[in-house]
């Protein structure tokens, strides 16, 4: 199960080589996963990329992939809940980071 992720602004240096940067990369015969309540926008390549597997080998529920404005509105609850959960969230929002 892959649930509740907010993936955005996935880009790389102009000097980087290799495969493109994607929001999610589903690899090598992966099959039977549940993708639920994920929000993806603004990637330098595909929002979801499949390598030697297919979208219809998985179950997809309430995901929002596309343009920033559209997915932020539709996936607001996922975006608001993404990231470290209390009490751990404070550790990643302090000024020294």
N, C-alpha and C positions, 0 to 999 in steps of 0.2 A: 504494500500500500504506500502510495506517495501522496500525502495529503497536506493541505494548508501552507503551501510554499508561495512566497512572493519573490519572483525572479525578474530582475529588470536591469537595464543599462549594462548588458553583458557585451563588452567590447574588448578589443585588445590593441596593443601597440602596433603602429604601422610597420614596425621592424620585426614583428613576430612571424613565424613560418608555421606551416602545417594546416591541420583541419580547421574549419571555421568555428567561431564561437556561437553557441546556441543557448537557448534557455534551458532545455532538457535534451539530453542525448540518450536515446533508448538503443541499446547495443546488442548485437550478436545473438539473435534468436530469443531475446527476452519475450516472455509470453505469460499472460494471465495476471498482470498487475492491475490494481485499481488505482486510477489517478482521479483524485477528488479534491475540489475546492482549491485549485492552484491558479495563480494569476501570473501571467508572463507578458511582458511588453519590452520594446526597445532592445533588440539583440542585433548584433552585426550580421547574423545569418538567420537561419530558420528558428522560429520560436520553439518548435519541437522537431527534432531530427531523428529519423529511424535508420538504423544500419543493420541490414540483414534481419529485419523483423517488420511488422506491419501494425498500423494503428488499430485495425480491427481484431488484433490478437489480445487486446486489453479492454478494460472497462473504463469508460470516461464519464464522470458525473460532476456537474456544476463547476467546470473549469472556465476560465476567462483568458483567452489568448487573443492579442490583437493590438490595436492602437491604444496608446496610453489613456486618453480621456475616457474611452469606452470601457476598458477593463477596470480602471480605478473606480468608476461608478458602479459597475456590475459586481465587482469583487471586493467591495468596501470592507465587509466583515473579515475576509481572509487577510487583506492588507493590514487592517488594524490589529489583528491577532498574530501576525507573522513575527518571527524573530524570537530571541530568548524570552522565556516567560518569567514573571515574578517568582522568586526574588532575584533571579539571575540577570534580568534586564538591566538593572542599575549598574551592574559591573561593566556593561558595554556602552553605557551612555555617559560615563564620567568624563571630565575634561581632559584627563591625561591620555585618553585614547584619541 
